[in-house]
Amino acid sequence: MWQDMHARVRARTSKSAVAVLVTLTVACMAGFKWRERVLAVEVGLLDPRVTGYNAADVDRLLHSLGEQGRTLYGWTELTLDMLFPLTYVSLALLTLAKCATPRQAPILALPILTGATDVCENIAVAVLAFSYPPAGATLSSAAAMFTVLKWISGLGSAGFLAVRCLQFVLFRK
Protein backbone atom coordinates (compact mmCIF):
# COMPACT_ATOMS: atom_id res chain seq x y z
CA MET A 1 0.00 0.00 0.00
CA TRP A 2 2.63 2.55 1.07
CA GLN A 3 4.94 1.63 -1.78
CA ASP A 4 2.11 2.17 -4.29
CA MET A 5 1.35 5.53 -2.74
CA HIS A 6 5.06 6.39 -2.77
CA ALA A 7 5.28 5.59 -6.50
CA ARG A 8 2.10 7.55 -7.36
CA VAL A 9 3.10 10.64 -5.38
CA ARG A 10 6.68 10.52 -6.69
CA ALA A 11 5.44 10.29 -10.30
CA ARG A 12 3.15 13.29 -9.85
CA THR A 13 5.68 15.55 -8.14
CA SER A 14 6.57 18.60 -10.19
CA LYS A 15 8.34 21.87 -9.50
CA SER A 16 5.17 23.81 -10.24
CA ALA A 17 3.14 21.72 -7.76
CA VAL A 18 5.77 22.30 -5.09
CA ALA A 19 5.83 26.04 -5.88
CA VAL A 20 2.04 26.32 -5.55
CA LEU A 21 2.06 24.41 -2.27
CA VAL A 22 4.91 26.48 -0.85
CA THR A 23 3.05 29.66 -1.83
CA LEU A 24 -0.20 28.47 -0.21
CA THR A 25 1.64 27.34 2.93
CA VAL A 26 3.37 30.71 3.26
CA ALA A 27 0.04 32.49 2.66
CA CYS A 28 -1.55 30.47 5.47
CA MET A 29 1.33 31.34 7.77
CA ALA A 30 0.84 35.02 6.93
CA GLY A 31 -2.85 34.57 7.76
CA PHE A 32 -1.91 33.16 11.16
CA LYS A 33 0.32 36.17 11.84
CA TRP A 34 -2.60 38.45 10.88
CA ARG A 35 -4.88 36.52 13.27
CA GLU A 36 -2.38 36.87 16.11
CA ARG A 37 -2.12 40.62 15.51
CA VAL A 38 -5.90 41.09 15.39
CA LEU A 39 -6.52 38.95 18.47
CA ALA A 40 -3.59 40.59 20.32
CA VAL A 41 -3.59 37.72 22.78
CA GLU A 42 -0.92 37.70 25.48
CA VAL A 43 -1.31 34.10 26.69
CA GLY A 44 -0.70 32.49 23.27
CA LEU A 45 -3.07 30.55 21.04
CA LEU A 46 -3.53 26.79 21.47
CA ASP A 47 -2.25 25.44 18.14
CA PRO A 48 1.48 26.18 18.63
CA ARG A 49 1.69 24.65 22.12
CA VAL A 50 3.94 21.65 21.49
CA THR A 51 3.50 20.24 25.00
CA GLY A 52 -0.27 20.73 25.04
CA TYR A 53 -2.46 22.58 27.51
CA ASN A 54 -5.14 21.99 30.10
CA ALA A 55 -8.71 23.17 30.65
CA ALA A 56 -7.54 26.15 32.72
CA ASP A 57 -5.25 27.26 29.87
CA VAL A 58 -8.15 27.01 27.41
CA ASP A 59 -10.45 28.97 29.73
CA ARG A 60 -7.82 31.67 30.31
CA LEU A 61 -7.24 32.09 26.57
CA LEU A 62 -10.90 32.08 25.55
CA HIS A 63 -11.85 34.47 28.35
CA SER A 64 -9.08 36.87 27.32
CA LEU A 65 -10.24 36.86 23.69
CA GLY A 66 -13.72 38.17 24.44
CA GLU A 67 -16.76 37.31 22.36
CA GLN A 68 -15.53 38.86 19.08
CA GLY A 69 -12.08 37.32 19.46
CA ARG A 70 -13.53 33.88 20.15
CA THR A 71 -15.71 34.19 17.06
CA LEU A 72 -12.71 35.15 14.90
CA TYR A 73 -10.62 32.39 16.44
CA GLY A 74 -13.34 29.79 15.84
CA TRP A 75 -13.94 30.80 12.24
CA THR A 76 -10.25 30.93 11.36
CA GLU A 77 -9.86 27.45 12.86
CA LEU A 78 -12.54 26.22 10.44
CA THR A 79 -11.28 28.09 7.37
CA LEU A 80 -7.64 29.18 7.32
CA ASP A 81 -6.51 26.44 9.69
CA MET A 82 -8.31 23.78 7.63
CA LEU A 83 -6.56 24.89 4.43
CA PHE A 84 -3.17 24.81 6.15
CA PRO A 85 -3.04 21.02 6.78
CA LEU A 86 -4.02 20.38 3.17
CA THR A 87 -1.11 22.47 1.94
CA TYR A 88 1.61 21.32 4.33
CA VAL A 89 0.58 17.64 4.19
CA SER A 90 0.63 17.73 0.39
CA LEU A 91 3.99 19.49 0.40
CA ALA A 92 5.39 16.99 2.93
CA LEU A 93 4.12 14.03 0.91
CA LEU A 94 5.70 15.36 -2.29
CA THR A 95 8.99 16.07 -0.54
CA LEU A 96 9.12 12.79 1.37
CA ALA A 97 8.20 10.78 -1.73
CA LYS A 98 11.18 12.33 -3.53
CA CYS A 99 13.55 11.76 -0.60
CA ALA A 100 12.44 8.36 0.68
CA THR A 101 13.26 5.07 -0.95
CA PRO A 102 10.39 2.70 -1.76
CA ARG A 103 11.40 0.63 1.27
CA GLN A 104 10.98 3.76 3.44
CA ALA A 105 7.53 4.49 1.97
CA PRO A 106 5.68 3.94 5.30
CA ILE A 107 7.15 7.28 6.39
CA LEU A 108 4.36 8.83 4.29
CA ALA A 109 1.98 7.91 7.11
CA LEU A 110 3.50 10.58 9.38
CA PRO A 111 2.38 13.69 7.47
CA ILE A 112 -1.04 12.11 6.94
CA LEU A 113 -1.30 11.54 10.70
CA THR A 114 -0.11 15.10 11.28
CA GLY A 115 -2.79 16.52 9.01
CA ALA A 116 -5.54 14.32 10.46
CA THR A 117 -4.71 15.28 14.04
CA ASP A 118 -4.44 18.95 13.02
CA VAL A 119 -7.94 18.84 11.50
CA CYS A 120 -9.32 17.18 14.65
CA GLU A 121 -7.57 19.80 16.79
CA ASN A 122 -9.02 22.61 14.66
CA ILE A 123 -12.56 21.28 15.00
CA ALA A 124 -12.18 20.82 18.76
CA VAL A 125 -10.73 24.32 19.24
CA ALA A 126 -13.47 25.87 17.09
CA VAL A 127 -16.17 24.12 19.15
CA LEU A 128 -14.47 25.33 22.34
CA ALA A 129 -14.36 28.90 21.00
CA PHE A 130 -17.99 28.89 19.85
CA SER A 131 -19.34 27.24 23.00
CA TYR A 132 -17.55 29.31 25.63
CA PRO A 133 -17.83 29.06 28.60
CA PRO A 134 -16.84 25.40 28.41
CA ALA A 135 -19.15 22.76 29.83
CA GLY A 136 -16.27 20.56 30.97
CA ALA A 137 -12.65 19.61 30.53
CA THR A 138 -13.19 16.65 28.18
CA LEU A 139 -13.08 18.60 24.91
CA SER A 140 -10.13 20.68 26.13
CA SER A 141 -8.26 17.44 26.90
CA ALA A 142 -9.11 16.00 23.49
CA ALA A 143 -7.96 19.17 21.74
CA ALA A 144 -4.70 19.12 23.71
CA MET A 145 -4.14 15.45 22.82
CA PHE A 146 -4.63 16.24 19.12
CA THR A 147 -2.21 19.17 19.42
CA VAL A 148 0.52 17.02 20.97
CA LEU A 149 0.00 14.20 18.44
CA LYS A 150 0.15 16.74 15.62
CA TRP A 151 3.49 18.03 16.84
CA ILE A 152 4.98 14.59 17.48
CA SER A 153 4.10 13.28 14.01
CA GLY A 154 5.04 16.57 12.33
CA LEU A 155 8.42 16.68 14.02
CA GLY A 156 8.93 13.02 13.10
CA SER A 157 8.35 13.88 9.43
CA ALA A 158 10.69 16.85 9.64
CA GLY A 159 13.35 14.77 11.40
CA PHE A 160 13.21 12.06 8.75
CA LEU A 161 13.49 14.68 6.01
CA ALA A 162 16.46 16.33 7.74
CA VAL A 163 18.27 12.98 8.03
CA ARG A 164 17.59 12.14 4.36
CA CYS A 165 18.86 15.58 3.25
CA LEU A 166 21.99 15.12 5.33
CA GLN A 167 22.52 11.66 3.85
CA PHE A 168 22.11 13.10 0.37
CA VAL A 169 24.66 15.84 1.00
CA LEU A 170 27.19 13.56 2.65
CA PHE A 171 26.95 10.36 0.62
CA ARG A 172 25.74 11.26 -2.89
CA LYS A 173 28.02 12.45 -5.61
Secondary structure in CASP SS format (residue, H / E / C, confidence):
PFRMAT SS
TARGET T0000
AUTHOR 0000-0000-0000
METHOD secondary structure of the structure
MODEL  1
M C 1.00
W H 1.00
Q H 1.00
D H 1.00
M H 1.00
H H 1.00
A H 1.00
R H 1.00
V H 1.00
R H 1.00
A H 1.00
R H 1.00
T C 1.00
S C 1.00
K H 1.00
S H 1.00
A H 1.00
V H 1.00
A H 1.00
V H 1.00
L H 1.00
V H 1.00
T H 1.00
L H 1.00
T H 1.00
V H 1.00
A H 1.00
C H 1.00
M H 1.00
A H 1.00
G H 1.00
F H 1.00
K H 1.00
W H 1.00
R H 1.00
E H 1.00
R H 1.00
V H 1.00
L H 1.00
A C 1.00
V C 1.00
E C 1.00
V C 1.00
G C 1.00
L C 1.00
L C 1.00
D C 1.00
P C 1.00
R C 1.00
V C 1.00
T C 1.00
G C 1.00
Y C 1.00
N C 1.00
A H 1.00
A H 1.00
D H 1.00
V H 1.00
D H 1.00
R H 1.00
L H 1.00
L H 1.00
H H 1.00
S H 1.00
L H 1.00
G H 1.00
E H 1.00
Q H 1.00
G H 1.00
R H 1.00
T H 1.00
L H 1.00
Y H 1.00
G H 1.00
W H 1.00
T H 1.00
E H 1.00
L H 1.00
T C 1.00
L H 1.00
D H 1.00
M H 1.00
L H 1.00
F H 1.00
P H 1.00
L H 1.00
T H 1.00
Y H 1.00
V H 1.00
S H 1.00
L H 1.00
A H 1.00
L H 1.00
L H 1.00
T H 1.00
L H 1.00
A H 1.00
K H 1.00
C H 1.00
A C 1.00
T C 1.00
P H 1.00
R H 1.00
Q H 1.00
A H 1.00
P H 1.00
I H 1.00
L H 1.00
A H 1.00
L H 1.00
P H 1.00
I H 1.00
L H 1.00
T H 1.00
G H 1.00
A H 1.00
T H 1.00
D H 1.00
V H 1.00
C H 1.00
E H 1.00
N H 1.00
I H 1.00
A H 1.00
V H 1.00
A H 1.00
V H 1.00
L H 1.00
A H 1.00
F H 1.00
S C 1.00
Y C 1.00
P C 1.00
P C 1.00
A C 1.00
G C 1.00
A C 1.00
T H 1.00
L H 1.00
S H 1.00
S H 1.00
A H 1.00
A H 1.00
A H 1.00
M H 1.00
F H 1.00
T H 1.00
V H 1.00
L H 1.00
K H 1.00
W H 1.00
I H 1.00
S H 1.00
G H 1.00
L H 1.00
G H 1.00
S H 1.00
A H 1.00
G H 1.00
F H 1.00
L H 1.00
A H 1.00
V H 1.00
R H 1.00
C H 1.00
L H 1.00
Q H 1.00
F H 1.00
V H 1.00
L H 1.00
F H 1.00
R C 1.00
K C 1.00
END
